[in-house]
Amino acid sequence: MDNDPGNSEAVSEGLAGHLLDWLDERTGVKEIMHHVLHEPIPGGARFAYVFGSGLLFIFLLQVVTGVSLALYYTPTAETAHTSVAYITKQVAGGAFLRSLHSYGSSAMIIVLVLHFLQTFLYGSFKGRRELLWLSGAVLSFLVLGMGFTGYLLPWDQKAYFATAVGTNVVGEMPLIGNLLTRLMRGGDAIGTLTLSRFYVAHVFLIPGAIFSFIAAHILLFRKAGPAGPVKEHPITPKLATEPFYPRQVLFDMAFVLLIMAALGGLAYLHPATLGPIANPADTHFLPRPEWYYLPMFEWLKFWEGPKVVLGIVVIPGLLAMAFFLMPFLDRKLERRAWRRPIPALAVAVVVFGMVFLGVKSQFDDRQGPIAEQLALQAKEEKAYSAAPFQPYLESSDGPVTVALPIGQGSPLVAEGKSVFMKRACFACHGAAGMGTAAAPSLVGVTGKYGGDQLEALLRNPNARMTAGRMPKVDAPPKDMTALIAFLGVIGTSAANVVPKDDPPVTAATTHAGLAKASARNVNMVTDGSRLSANTKFPVQAVSGEQLFKTRGCFACHGNAGAGGLAPAIAPLIAKISNEELTAVLQKPTAKMKAGGMPAVQATSAELTGLLSYLRNLPAPNSGEMAGKTVAPE
């Protein structure tokens, strides 16, 4: 028996060689590898040329991690958040995998910008490389599209409201804006249809387009050849060349290893967080996009009214057109940036402008009540990420997360829900008590505190609750018992009962009821300070007052609109017409959206009542109402 190791190696090499020859005869792989590895680089290999290879590696990393995450993900409004929580908290290595995918999207943007700047500064798009530039420009927008569509998929608060802002921006386009918004959302509201459309775009459509344009980009690059350094002629290279292998391959590998180390370190040391599940009824949450969309987010704040089309459509459209047409606008064969002052200055202005807007957005978010709210949101996100995983359970009567302590449809629970709604607890804790950025989830609160202890806490909130603007619940014993019963079933199907006194007073309420309500004196009191004693409101304004309360407007604007997280209303609307006021209520400006102001969806009769109520609000006493917001009585 022959045990010679050398002979075994020869046999292995022979088999490998035969297999390679077999493949080469059918595919021409040897010739392809020869062209790729021995491609001549004018002026020799350089580290400045690594960004294209780095982008390709990151994209493949995103594909691999994305496919792995998709094995566990379910794109429905009911289960998307739970599936991401399961990946993060239960799957072995799931948090690391999701963090790699999350940080990979940011890394792709960074390397993309570096690749663009290197290509522009080196004038590598000159000569017969117009199509090469155009394919790269399309890839750039596809990468941004991947970031936008992927942002919604976790279905947490941050994802939901940032997507709402993004789709609203699209709606500002003239003529086709509303159509595009409905197409993206799958209707008027963001829900399961929106999620499924974004999922299909993120997982199938955009990656497919990226693969196609990467193939076209590589083929066009092979056809045009490397441009070389800035002193090289763009059409007829004259400098000595060096093959792609081995030095440029080593440079590319070193850059890829650097990316791997950076992403791996970030994913391990600072895992991506997951916030509470999306709550569309939350009126406090301040939406903020991912960092690479912050410049555009800040830019939108400068444009209001009719000028919004100029800021959202015209100027960005012209910049995008200039980006695509760069090889046709800068046609001189001169490649050195300092001898192309106009294009270089234009690019510098855009780049520094975007950096300035991004920094300004971060600076503005560190000021006043906005900073407090964002800090609270970050705290809630961190707390949810650290909380144990709660599975999604499906029962015959709907989703259940905890056991039912009281039978479904219990009159006591219905009465307690009525108390919860009347006192506008939903304005901070959410319509279903599942929590918002302003206040935590109430699921399981009766298990954490006994009945007597919980009642004592509601009647006399602790320092932390008071700091979070939690008012005292001065309710009769009967109402308190009912409220605690409702708190005990929050998070279960038993909480889906109609409040005992539903619906609230609106313009649709009977004239007799309105007349009776308007006959009483409406005292607007905040934190014990009387704003306007015995202020009488018109009949129309009564329904507006109820709308103001039931929509939780007081949570930001203060009780009676006297000011709190948001400005006092009376001085704010004194100089605008009813038509203008109606317009901003139904379609808030970019600045209002940035402050967390939602669109007011109401009937014309309800809006008429709301306008009447707002017009009758008294002006607050100077300095008296700042920062004070409590629940209405």
RODOVO-284791 format. One record per residue (C-alpha): x, y, z. Coordinates in pm, 1 decimal, always signed. Example, Ala and Ser with C-alpha at 12.3 -4.5 7.8 and 13.67 -1.06 7.14 Angstrom:
2
x,y,z
+1230.0,-450.0,+780.0 .
+1367.0,-106.0,+714.0 .
This chain:
633
x,y,z
+0.0,+0.0,+0.0 .
+141.2,+338.6,-101.6 .
+133.7,+588.0,+188.5 .
+356.3,+850.4,+24.5 .
+207.2,+1198.3,+113.4 .
+363.9,+1351.7,-194.5 .
+182.5,+1104.1,-413.9 .
-151.5,+1188.7,-241.9 .
-96.7,+1561.0,-302.9 .
-19.0,+1492.1,-666.7 .
-342.3,+1293.5,-700.9 .
-540.0,+1578.1,-534.0 .
-380.0,+1838.5,-758.3 .
-448.5,+1618.4,-1055.8 .
-817.2,+1586.2,-965.5 .
-845.8,+1961.4,-903.2 .
-669.9,+2031.8,-1229.5 .
-897.9,+1797.6,-1422.3 .
-1205.9,+1960.2,-1263.3 .
-1079.2,+2309.2,-1349.2 .
-1006.9,+2201.4,-1706.3 .
-1353.5,+2046.9,-1729.7 .
-1513.1,+2374.2,-1611.0 .
-1289.2,+2583.4,-1837.6 .
-1389.1,+2385.7,-2144.9 .
-1753.9,+2463.6,-2073.3 .
-1735.2,+2815.2,-1921.6 .
-1401.7,+2972.0,-2015.8 .
-1331.7,+3040.1,-1648.7 .
-952.9,+3054.4,-1693.4 .
-977.0,+3332.1,-1948.9 .
-1221.3,+3524.9,-1726.7 .
-988.9,+3494.6,-1424.9 .
-692.7,+3599.2,-1636.7 .
-871.5,+3915.0,-1752.5 .
-982.3,+4000.9,-1399.3 .
-656.5,+3935.1,-1215.2 .
-422.6,+4070.6,-1479.2 .
-618.2,+4379.3,-1572.5 .
-366.6,+4661.1,-1624.2 .
-397.5,+4955.8,-1383.6 .
-241.6,+5278.6,-1521.7 .
-1.5,+5424.1,-1267.6 .
-12.1,+5112.4,-1047.9 .
-222.4,+4986.7,-757.9 .
-344.5,+5237.5,-495.8 .
-547.2,+5226.7,-177.5 .
-773.8,+5497.4,-325.2 .
-923.5,+5234.4,-557.3 .
-1061.5,+5005.5,-285.1 .
-1407.4,+5159.3,-239.7 .
-1575.8,+4978.0,-527.7 .
-1466.6,+4638.4,-396.7 .
-1568.9,+4744.2,-45.4 .
-1918.1,+4831.3,-167.0 .
-1955.1,+4495.6,-337.8 .
-1849.7,+4313.7,-19.7 .
-2093.0,+4510.0,+200.2 .
-2378.4,+4442.4,-41.7 .
-2305.9,+4068.9,-34.4 .
-2289.7,+4087.6,+346.3 .
-2632.2,+4256.3,+346.7 .
-2769.9,+3983.7,+121.9 .
-2639.4,+3702.5,+344.0 .
-2753.1,+3861.5,+672.4 .
-3082.2,+3971.5,+515.5 .
-3167.3,+3622.2,+394.3 .
-3084.7,+3485.0,+740.4 .
-3313.9,+3740.0,+907.3 .
-3590.8,+3671.3,+653.9 .
-3604.6,+3309.1,+774.4 .
-3763.0,+3433.6,+1098.4 .
-3942.8,+3749.5,+983.7 .
-4317.3,+3776.2,+917.8 .
-4428.5,+4097.0,+741.3 .
-4763.2,+4171.4,+907.0 .
-4855.2,+4451.7,+1144.6 .
-4952.8,+4195.2,+1409.9 .
-4636.7,+3983.8,+1401.6 .
-4352.0,+4187.9,+1246.4 .
-4239.8,+4348.8,+1571.4 .
-4266.4,+4023.1,+1765.5 .
-4062.6,+3837.3,+1502.3 .
-3785.0,+4098.2,+1516.9 .
-3794.1,+4081.4,+1897.7 .
-3765.8,+3702.7,+1872.3 .
-3461.8,+3734.4,+1645.5 .
-3300.6,+3984.3,+1879.7 .
-3380.3,+3820.7,+2212.2 .
-3421.1,+3447.5,+2148.2 .
-3232.6,+3333.0,+1837.8 .
-2871.5,+3231.9,+1904.1 .
-2655.6,+3507.0,+1754.7 .
-2970.9,+3685.0,+1634.5 .
-2886.3,+4019.0,+1794.8 .
-2537.3,+4007.7,+1642.6 .
-2676.1,+3914.9,+1300.0 .
-2937.5,+4191.2,+1306.0 .
-2676.5,+4441.8,+1425.5 .
-2445.3,+4344.8,+1138.5 .
-2731.1,+4406.2,+896.2 .
-2821.3,+4737.7,+1060.5 .
-2466.6,+4872.5,+1074.7 .
-2399.7,+4733.0,+726.8 .
-2661.9,+4968.5,+580.2 .
-2483.9,+5268.3,+733.0 .
-2144.1,+5138.5,+620.7 .
-2275.8,+5105.9,+266.8 .
-2379.4,+5473.0,+262.7 .
-2042.2,+5584.3,+400.9 .
-1838.6,+5381.9,+150.4 .
-2073.4,+5491.8,-129.9 .
-2006.0,+5859.7,-50.0 .
-1629.3,+5794.5,-33.7 .
-1645.0,+5612.7,-368.9 .
-1835.1,+5902.2,-524.9 .
-1591.1,+6162.6,-389.9 .
-1287.5,+5962.2,-504.0 .
-1435.7,+5916.4,-850.8 .
-1522.1,+6286.8,-877.9 .
-1193.0,+6421.2,-739.6 .
-990.2,+6189.7,-964.9 .
-1207.1,+6278.2,-1265.0 .
-1253.7,+5905.5,-1322.8 .
-1584.9,+5962.1,-1501.2 .
-1421.2,+6145.3,-1791.6 .
-1349.7,+6003.1,-2133.4 .
-1581.9,+5734.4,-2258.8 .
-1720.0,+5650.8,-1913.7 .
-2059.2,+5825.3,-1918.9 .
-2256.9,+5501.4,-1899.8 .
-2030.9,+5376.8,-1621.9 .
-2114.7,+5689.3,-1417.9 .
-2486.7,+5662.4,-1495.3 .
-2502.7,+5300.8,-1377.5 .
-2323.3,+5401.0,-1057.3 .
-2568.5,+5689.5,-1004.9 .
-2863.7,+5451.0,-1037.8 .
-2697.8,+5215.2,-788.8 .
-2660.4,+5506.0,-543.7 .
-3033.9,+5575.6,-544.6 .
-3113.6,+5205.2,-517.9 .
-2895.5,+5186.1,-206.7 .
-3086.7,+5479.9,-55.0 .
-3409.6,+5299.5,-145.7 .
-3287.9,+4989.9,+39.7 .
-3230.9,+5201.3,+350.0 .
-3574.9,+5362.4,+328.1 .
-3772.7,+5042.0,+270.0 .
-3582.2,+4845.8,+533.1 .
-3637.8,+5107.8,+802.2 .
-4007.6,+5021.2,+845.2 .
-3963.6,+4645.2,+881.4 .
-3895.8,+4629.6,+1260.1 .
-4238.8,+4796.9,+1306.3 .
-4136.2,+4980.4,+1620.6 .
-4219.4,+5340.2,+1707.7 .
-3913.0,+5486.8,+1537.4 .
-3969.6,+5289.9,+1218.8 .
-4341.0,+5366.4,+1194.6 .
-4326.6,+5742.2,+1245.1 .
-4014.4,+5796.1,+1033.8 .
-4187.0,+5612.4,+748.6 .
-4499.0,+5821.1,+801.7 .
-4291.2,+6137.3,+757.1 .
-4115.2,+5994.5,+451.6 .
-4436.4,+5894.4,+275.8 .
-4592.8,+6230.5,+364.8 .
-4300.2,+6404.8,+196.0 .
-4369.9,+6209.4,-122.3 .
-4728.4,+6330.0,-97.0 .
-4608.6,+6690.8,-138.6 .
-4529.7,+6628.1,-505.0 .
-4778.2,+6810.1,-728.2 .
-5036.2,+6611.9,-924.9 .
-4905.5,+6262.8,-845.6 .
-4807.9,+6304.0,-479.1 .
-5123.8,+6159.3,-326.0 .
-5127.2,+5875.6,-576.9 .
-4765.4,+5782.0,-495.8 .
-4830.9,+5798.9,-122.2 .
-5131.8,+5568.4,-151.3 .
-4932.9,+5336.7,-376.3 .
-4650.6,+5313.3,-122.8 .
-4883.1,+5269.9,+173.7 .
-5137.1,+5047.3,+4.8 .
-5411.0,+5288.3,+113.4 .
-5455.1,+5597.5,+327.5 .
-5296.3,+5458.2,+644.1 .
-4972.9,+5275.1,+721.0 .
-5051.2,+4913.0,+803.4 .
-4998.7,+4555.4,+693.5 .
-5025.9,+4644.4,+324.8 .
-4753.6,+4907.7,+367.3 .
-4535.0,+4660.3,+549.8 .
-4578.0,+4389.6,+286.2 .
-4502.6,+4633.4,+3.2 .
-4189.4,+4763.1,+172.7 .
-4083.1,+4404.3,+246.4 .
-4123.2,+4297.4,-117.4 .
-3934.0,+4604.5,-234.9 .
-3657.2,+4556.4,+22.5 .
-3610.3,+4181.5,-23.6 .
-3691.7,+4122.9,-390.7 .
-3736.3,+4424.8,-616.5 .
-3452.6,+4657.1,-513.3 .
-3190.7,+4379.6,-458.1 .
-3280.3,+4236.8,-800.0 .
-3228.8,+4578.2,-958.2 .
-2900.2,+4621.0,-768.0 .
-2768.3,+4285.0,-892.4 .
-2857.8,+4385.5,-1249.9 .
-2688.9,+4723.7,-1230.2 .
-2382.8,+4579.8,-1053.0 .
-2340.7,+4340.3,-1346.4 .
-2380.9,+4628.3,-1591.5 .
-2141.8,+4845.0,-1388.8 .
-1871.5,+4576.4,-1386.2 .
-1908.7,+4508.5,-1759.9 .
-1888.1,+4879.0,-1840.4 .
-1584.7,+4912.6,-1613.1 .
-1410.0,+4622.8,-1791.5 .
-1488.9,+4787.0,-2122.6 .
-1361.1,+5134.1,-2025.1 .
-1074.1,+5009.9,-1807.3 .
-935.6,+5170.2,-1489.8 .
-896.1,+5549.0,-1519.6 .
-575.8,+5566.1,-1317.5 .
-447.0,+5871.8,-1127.5 .
-548.8,+6232.1,-1202.2 .
-247.1,+6294.8,-1425.1 .
-341.7,+6009.5,-1659.1 .
-513.3,+6091.9,-1988.7 .
-881.2,+5974.1,-1971.5 .
-890.3,+5832.4,-2327.3 .
-534.2,+5732.6,-2424.4 .
-347.5,+5611.2,-2112.8 .
+26.9,+5677.8,-2118.2 .
+149.8,+5579.4,-1771.5 .
+314.1,+5247.0,-1698.2 .
+63.6,+4982.6,-1585.6 .
+56.1,+4722.9,-1309.5 .
-169.3,+4414.2,-1302.5 .
-462.3,+4402.8,-1061.1 .
-306.5,+4099.0,-893.0 .
-136.6,+4088.9,-643.9 .
-99.8,+4443.2,-497.4 .
-448.0,+4580.1,-568.0 .
-603.3,+4252.9,-451.8 .
-413.1,+4289.3,-122.9 .
-529.3,+4651.5,-84.4 .
-889.4,+4546.2,-145.0 .
-861.7,+4254.6,+99.4 .
-713.3,+4482.3,+366.4 .
-1004.2,+4725.2,+325.7 .
-1258.2,+4443.0,+343.4 .
-1093.7,+4311.2,+661.5 .
-1108.3,+4662.7,+807.6 .
-1482.6,+4678.8,+730.4 .
-1536.7,+4335.1,+882.5 .
-1353.4,+4432.3,+1200.7 .
-1544.9,+4761.5,+1234.2 .
-1887.3,+4607.7,+1173.6 .
-1815.2,+4305.7,+1392.6 .
-1689.5,+4525.5,+1676.7 .
-1991.3,+4756.7,+1660.7 .
-2237.1,+4467.0,+1638.3 .
-2079.3,+4296.2,+1939.1 .
-2017.3,+4598.8,+2162.2 .
-2324.2,+4807.7,+2068.5 .
-2604.3,+4580.2,+1944.2 .
-2884.2,+4746.4,+1748.5 .
-3180.1,+4825.2,+1973.6 .
-3550.2,+4768.3,+1916.7 .
-3814.7,+5007.4,+2044.5 .
-4171.9,+4940.3,+2158.4 .
-4421.6,+4825.5,+1897.7 .
-4560.1,+5094.2,+1666.2 .
-4851.5,+5284.0,+1819.0 .
-5015.7,+5512.4,+1558.6 .
-5223.8,+5678.2,+1832.5 .
-4914.6,+5813.3,+2008.3 .
-4925.5,+6193.5,+1988.0 .
-4592.3,+6248.5,+2163.8 .
-4344.6,+6052.7,+1958.3 .
-4093.7,+6267.9,+1770.1 .
-3995.3,+6091.9,+1446.0 .
-3631.5,+6095.9,+1345.2 .
-3493.5,+5916.7,+1037.7 .
-3163.6,+5729.6,+1010.1 .
-2859.5,+5957.9,+1017.6 .
-2810.6,+5961.5,+640.0 .
-3160.8,+6107.6,+591.4 .
-3118.2,+6373.6,+863.1 .
-2996.7,+6645.8,+619.4 .
-3313.2,+6606.3,+413.6 .
-3521.6,+6597.0,+731.4 .
-3368.8,+6926.4,+846.7 .
-3401.4,+7075.9,+499.5 .
-3778.4,+7019.1,+504.8 .
-3813.9,+7244.1,+808.8 .
-3724.5,+7551.0,+601.3 .
-4012.3,+7509.4,+355.8 .
-4374.5,+7574.6,+438.3 .
-4692.2,+7656.3,+250.4 .
-4675.7,+7691.8,-129.3 .
-4293.8,+7698.9,-119.1 .
-4281.8,+7337.4,-4.1 .
-4288.6,+7214.3,-365.7 .
-3977.1,+7418.9,-436.3 .
-3791.1,+7271.4,-140.1 .
-3908.3,+6912.5,-171.7 .
-3944.0,+6860.2,-545.9 .
-3771.2,+7129.9,-752.9 .
-3435.6,+7180.3,-577.7 .
-3372.7,+6810.2,-490.8 .
-3483.2,+6721.2,-845.0 .
-3233.2,+6962.8,-998.0 .
-2955.1,+6829.6,-773.6 .
-3038.7,+6470.9,-868.7 .
-3038.7,+6566.0,-1237.2 .
-2701.6,+6738.0,-1202.4 .
-2567.2,+6427.6,-1028.1 .
-2675.7,+6200.8,-1312.1 .
-2555.8,+6437.5,-1585.2 .
-2215.0,+6511.0,-1430.0 .
-2014.8,+6357.2,-1721.6 .
-2215.7,+6566.0,-1969.2 .
-2186.6,+6889.5,-1769.2 .
-1813.4,+6857.7,-1695.2 .
-1695.5,+6748.8,-2040.0 .
-1337.7,+6882.2,-2045.7 .
-1071.0,+6614.1,-2040.9 .
-894.1,+6792.4,-1753.9 .
-915.6,+6562.8,-1448.4 .
-744.9,+6763.3,-1173.9 .
-1008.2,+6902.7,-935.4 .
-825.0,+7233.0,-878.2 .
-847.2,+7300.5,-1253.0 .
-1221.1,+7232.8,-1253.6 .
-1321.7,+7504.9,-1004.4 .
-1693.7,+7533.1,-1088.1 .
-1783.0,+7159.5,-1060.1 .
-1553.6,+7121.7,-757.2 .
-1711.8,+7421.8,-583.2 .
-2063.3,+7296.3,-661.0 .
-1991.1,+6952.9,-514.0 .
-1820.7,+7110.1,-210.5 .
-2124.2,+7332.8,-144.6 .
-2363.7,+7036.0,-162.3 .
-2146.0,+6811.2,+56.8 .
-2079.3,+7076.3,+321.8 .
-2444.1,+7184.3,+306.9 .
-2556.9,+6829.5,+383.3 .
-2305.3,+6800.3,+667.1 .
-2422.8,+7134.9,+806.4 .
-2790.0,+7033.8,+792.5 .
-2716.6,+6700.4,+960.4 .
-2518.0,+6867.6,+1239.8 .
-2783.9,+7137.2,+1281.0 .
-3054.0,+6872.9,+1314.7 .
-2856.4,+6701.6,+1589.6 .
-2790.1,+7036.5,+1760.3 .
-3156.9,+7139.5,+1749.6 .
-3254.3,+6804.7,+1901.0 .
-3039.5,+6880.5,+2205.5 .
-3241.4,+7188.2,+2298.4 .
-3538.3,+7226.6,+2534.6 .
-3842.1,+6996.7,+2547.0 .
-3742.2,+6822.4,+2223.4 .
-3423.4,+6696.1,+2388.3 .
-3623.4,+6570.1,+2686.7 .
-3870.1,+6386.1,+2465.5 .
-3598.1,+6230.0,+2249.6 .
-3408.1,+6124.8,+2562.3 .
-3728.0,+5965.7,+2693.7 .
-3777.1,+5784.0,+2361.7 .
-3418.9,+5655.7,+2371.2 .
-3470.7,+5540.6,+2729.1 .
-3790.9,+5357.2,+2634.6 .
-3614.6,+5192.9,+2339.9 .
-3328.6,+5078.2,+2559.7 .
-3569.6,+4951.5,+2824.4 .
-3770.2,+4752.4,+2571.4 .
-3454.4,+4600.4,+2424.2 .
-3348.0,+4486.0,+2769.3 .
-3692.6,+4347.6,+2863.7 .
-3760.9,+3973.0,+2834.8 .
-3915.8,+3842.0,+2514.9 .
-4295.9,+3824.5,+2512.8 .
-4426.7,+3579.7,+2250.9 .
-4719.7,+3648.7,+2023.8 .
-5002.4,+3405.6,+2097.0 .
-5306.4,+3351.1,+1878.6 .
-5631.6,+3244.9,+2039.3 .
-5975.6,+3190.9,+1893.6 .
-6076.1,+3546.3,+1982.3 .
-5759.2,+3729.0,+1881.5 .
-5402.7,+3790.0,+1995.3 .
-5329.9,+3736.8,+2362.3 .
-5010.4,+3818.6,+2547.3 .
-5110.7,+3749.5,+2908.6 .
-5383.7,+3554.1,+3086.1 .
-5730.3,+3704.5,+3115.4 .
-5798.2,+3798.3,+3478.8 .
-6151.6,+3915.7,+3401.6 .
-6396.3,+3774.7,+3151.0 .
-6419.6,+3941.7,+2813.0 .
-6699.4,+4193.6,+2791.7 .
-6702.8,+4252.1,+3168.6 .
-6912.1,+4562.1,+3255.5 .
-6652.4,+4656.1,+3516.1 .
-6377.5,+4653.6,+3252.0 .
-6595.0,+4862.2,+3017.7 .
-6650.1,+5113.7,+3297.0 .
-6277.1,+5117.1,+3372.0 .
-6195.2,+5177.5,+3006.6 .
-6437.0,+5469.3,+3011.9 .
-6247.7,+5617.8,+3307.8 .
-5919.4,+5556.4,+3122.7 .
-6049.1,+5744.6,+2815.8 .
-6222.6,+6025.8,+3006.1 .
-5908.7,+6109.9,+3196.6 .
-5709.4,+6093.1,+2871.6 .
-5463.6,+5839.6,+3011.4 .
-5433.0,+5721.1,+2649.7 .
-5261.3,+6048.8,+2555.8 .
-4942.4,+5923.7,+2723.3 .
-4991.2,+5547.7,+2765.5 .
-5145.7,+5491.6,+2422.5 .
-5499.7,+5412.2,+2314.8 .
-5463.8,+5050.4,+2423.7 .
-5238.4,+5122.2,+2722.5 .
-4949.9,+4947.5,+2544.8 .
-4714.0,+5236.4,+2606.5 .
-4562.4,+5520.7,+2405.4 .
-4236.3,+5712.2,+2424.0 .
-4403.1,+5944.8,+2674.8 .
-4513.1,+5675.3,+2919.9 .
-4449.2,+5302.8,+2965.5 .
-4670.7,+5010.6,+2877.8 .
-4928.8,+4918.8,+3140.3 .
-4928.7,+4548.5,+3050.7 .
-4889.8,+4344.4,+3370.0 .
-4902.4,+4648.6,+3598.5 .
-5153.1,+4478.9,+3832.8 .
-4916.5,+4185.5,+3867.9 .
-4633.3,+4418.7,+3962.6 .
-4838.2,+4610.9,+4220.1 .
-5118.1,+4489.1,+4443.6 .
-5458.4,+4656.3,+4425.2 .
-5410.4,+4882.3,+4729.7 .
-5052.4,+4964.5,+4631.5 .
-5155.0,+5050.7,+4275.5 .
-5440.7,+5270.2,+4395.5 .
-5204.6,+5455.9,+4629.1 .
-4960.8,+5507.7,+4341.6 .
-5234.7,+5641.7,+4113.3 .
-5361.4,+5881.7,+4377.2 .
-5008.8,+5996.2,+4473.4 .
-4757.6,+5936.4,+4190.5 .
-4394.8,+5889.8,+4290.3 .
-4120.1,+6136.0,+4193.2 .
-4036.1,+5953.5,+3871.1 .
-4398.6,+5951.0,+3757.1 .
-4439.4,+6317.9,+3845.7 .
-4127.6,+6401.7,+3645.7 .
-4292.9,+6226.2,+3351.5 .
-4597.3,+6458.8,+3391.6 .
-4821.0,+6194.4,+3549.2 .
-5112.4,+6371.1,+3725.6 .
-5288.6,+6253.2,+4039.1 .
-5593.0,+6036.2,+3971.3 .
-5848.7,+6184.1,+4208.6 .
-6129.1,+5942.9,+4124.9 .
-6415.7,+5814.3,+4342.3 .
-6362.8,+5463.4,+4484.5 .
-6604.8,+5313.0,+4231.4 .
-6418.6,+5464.7,+3934.5 .
-6082.0,+5364.4,+4080.5 .
-6194.5,+5000.9,+4118.5 .
-6313.6,+4996.9,+3758.1 .
-5994.4,+5159.9,+3633.2 .
-5776.3,+4901.6,+3810.0 .
-5992.1,+4624.9,+3660.3 .
-5926.6,+4764.4,+3312.3 .
-5553.5,+4800.5,+3382.8 .
-5551.4,+4432.6,+3476.1 .
-5657.8,+4320.2,+3128.3 .
-5448.7,+4558.2,+2915.7 .
-5259.9,+4359.0,+2656.4 .
-5534.5,+4097.1,+2625.1 .
-5844.0,+4059.9,+2411.2 .
-6049.9,+4131.9,+2724.7 .
-5943.7,+4497.8,+2695.7 .
-6117.1,+4529.1,+2357.3 .
-6446.5,+4639.1,+2502.2 .
-6654.3,+4945.4,+2423.8 .
-6617.6,+5208.1,+2699.5 .
-6931.0,+5239.0,+2907.1 .
-6990.0,+5601.6,+2810.2 .
-6873.3,+5573.5,+2449.8 .
-6891.4,+5765.2,+2219.5 .
-6759.8,+6099.2,+2349.4 .
-6941.7,+6421.6,+2277.7 .
-6885.8,+6536.7,+1919.3 .
-7064.7,+6752.3,+1666.5 .
-7282.9,+6450.3,+1596.0 .
-7417.7,+6453.9,+1950.0 .
-7778.8,+6567.6,+1986.7 .
-7849.6,+6941.0,+2002.3 .
-8012.6,+6888.2,+2337.9 .
-7694.6,+6735.1,+2474.0 .
-7483.6,+7016.9,+2337.0 .
-7714.3,+7280.4,+2476.4 .
-7698.3,+7114.8,+2815.8 .
-7320.0,+7097.3,+2801.1 .
-7281.5,+7455.5,+2689.4 .
-7507.2,+7577.2,+2968.4 .
-7243.7,+7490.6,+3226.3 .
-6944.2,+7712.8,+3294.3 .
-6626.2,+7560.1,+3155.2 .
-6333.9,+7630.1,+3387.9 .
-5991.2,+7575.1,+3233.1 .
-5753.4,+7477.6,+3511.8 .
-5395.0,+7355.7,+3482.3 .
-5204.3,+7240.9,+3789.2 .
-5450.2,+7426.4,+4008.9 .
-5402.0,+7764.7,+3835.8 .
-5727.1,+7910.8,+3701.2 .
-5685.5,+8044.7,+3350.3 .
-6018.0,+8208.5,+3293.9 .
-6285.4,+8158.7,+3554.3 .
-6639.8,+8104.2,+3437.1 .
-6543.8,+8118.4,+3068.2 .
-6850.7,+8037.1,+2861.7 .
-6811.8,+7861.9,+2527.4 .
-7049.6,+7863.6,+2230.3 .
-7246.3,+7547.5,+2159.1 .
-7018.7,+7463.1,+1864.5 .
-6708.1,+7488.6,+2079.9 .
-6822.8,+7216.7,+2320.0 .
-6772.6,+6944.2,+2060.0 .
-6435.7,+7099.4,+1976.5 .
-6335.6,+7083.3,+2343.1 .
-6418.2,+6713.7,+2351.4 .
-6220.5,+6652.9,+2032.0 .
-5926.0,+6844.2,+2180.9 .
-5936.3,+6615.5,+2484.7 .
-6006.8,+6282.4,+2317.2 .
-5727.4,+6334.4,+2063.2 .
-5485.3,+6409.7,+2347.7 .
-5393.8,+6755.8,+2210.7 .
-5360.5,+6884.8,+2567.3 .
-5069.6,+6647.4,+2630.0 .
-4842.2,+6872.7,+2422.9 .
-5028.2,+7205.7,+2409.9 .
-5135.6,+7195.0,+2772.9 .
-5479.2,+7189.7,+2925.6 .
-5687.5,+7461.1,+2759.2 .
-5405.8,+7502.1,+2507.1 .
-5201.4,+7705.4,+2754.1 .
-4867.7,+7560.6,+2640.7 .
-4639.6,+7280.4,+2749.2 .
-4422.2,+7070.6,+2520.4 .
-4578.4,+7268.7,+2236.9 .
-4658.6,+7644.0,+2231.0 .
-4974.6,+7801.4,+2370.0 .
-5245.2,+7793.1,+2104.2 .
-5421.9,+8129.5,+2141.3 .
-5121.7,+8350.4,+2048.5 .
-5018.0,+8099.3,+1783.1 .
-5340.5,+8120.9,+1581.1 .
-5436.4,+8482.4,+1648.6 .
-5316.0,+8614.5,+1313.1 .
-5418.9,+8335.4,+1077.0 .
-5754.2,+8274.3,+911.1 .
-5980.1,+7975.9,+968.6 .
-5890.3,+7844.5,+623.9 .
-5519.1,+7859.0,+703.1 .
-5575.5,+7701.3,+1044.9 .
-5780.3,+7418.3,+892.6 .
-5507.3,+7358.5,+635.4 .
-5228.0,+7322.1,+892.5 .
-5444.3,+7102.9,+1116.8 .
-5513.1,+6862.1,+831.8 .
-5164.6,+6889.2,+683.9 .
-4908.1,+7005.3,+942.8 .
-4593.1,+7177.4,+818.7 .
-4257.1,+7003.1,+824.7 .
-4163.6,+7195.0,+1139.7 .
-4485.1,+7087.6,+1313.0 .
-4430.2,+6724.8,+1208.6 .
-4076.3,+6740.6,+1346.1 .
-4229.8,+6848.9,+1677.4 .
-4458.8,+6545.0,+1673.7 .
-4778.9,+6712.6,+1552.2 .
-5003.6,+6456.4,+1377.3 .
-5257.4,+6538.7,+1106.2 .
-5608.0,+6593.9,+1244.8 .
-5838.9,+6346.8,+1072.2 .
-6193.0,+6464.3,+1139.8 .
-6520.9,+6538.5,+968.3 .
-6602.6,+6892.4,+856.4 .
-6849.6,+6926.9,+1145.4 .
-6584.7,+6815.6,+1397.0 .
-6332.4,+7056.3,+1248.3 .
-6583.9,+7341.5,+1272.8 .
-6630.0,+7264.3,+1642.6 .
-6255.8,+7240.9,+1698.6 .
-6194.8,+7576.3,+1529.7 .
-6464.0,+7736.0,+1744.5 .
-6304.9,+7592.7,+2059.0 .
-5953.9,+7702.9,+1962.3 .
-6075.3,+8054.5,+1876.5 .
-6234.6,+8086.6,+2221.3 .
-5927.9,+7977.7,+2416.7 .
-5799.3,+8249.6,+2648.1 .
-5440.4,+8366.9,+2625.1 .
-5230.5,+8220.2,+2909.7 .
-5085.1,+8438.8,+3179.5 .
-4720.2,+8511.4,+3104.3 .
-4486.6,+8252.0,+3253.6 .
-4767.3,+8081.5,+3440.1 .
-4828.6,+7787.5,+3210.7 .
-4481.2,+7698.1,+3087.7 .
-4417.8,+7327.1,+3090.7 .
-4736.9,+7233.9,+3275.7 .
-4962.7,+6970.2,+3128.6 .
-5204.0,+6755.1,+3320.8 .
-5496.5,+6539.2,+3233.0 .
-5832.5,+6713.1,+3208.5 .
-6091.6,+6651.4,+3472.6 .
